[in-house]
Amino acid sequence: MNKIVRWSSLLAVAALGFAATAAQAQDAKELAKSHACFTCHAMAGTKVGPGFAEIAAKFAGKPNAAQTLAAAMEHGENGTFGAMPMPAQAGLTDSDAKLIADWILSQKK
């Protein structure tokens, strides 16, 4: 009986963690929409800039990937995905950039 209670508790905690993660991902996606990220980027495939899945694949396994990506959004960058520069995004806070970067890095091809 004790083992059943423990497993039930563990499953409940895991379910809550998954729900929180799913909610955070949805919040980050909405945040990306509110900052007009979808104007130039799609979930996959190239629009003006690369799709989020391609960005995630390029940064996969790199140290400090979220910080690097957040800095590129905040300050702009050039050359990572070719000749088209990523302009600095006015009004994007450090915390919003980090949330969006984490969400982008969670995307899969």
HELIX and SHEET records of a PDB file:
HELIX    1   1 ASN A    2  SER A   34  1                                  33    
HELIX    2   2 CYS A   37  CYS A   40  1                                   4    
HELIX    3   3 PHE A   52  PHE A   59  1                                   8    
HELIX    4   4 ALA A   65  HIS A   75  1                                  11    
HELIX    5   5 ASP A   94  LEU A  105  1                                  12    
SHEET    1   A 2 GLU A  77  GLY A  79  0                                        
SHEET    2   A 2 GLY A  82  MET A  86 -1                                        
END                                                                             
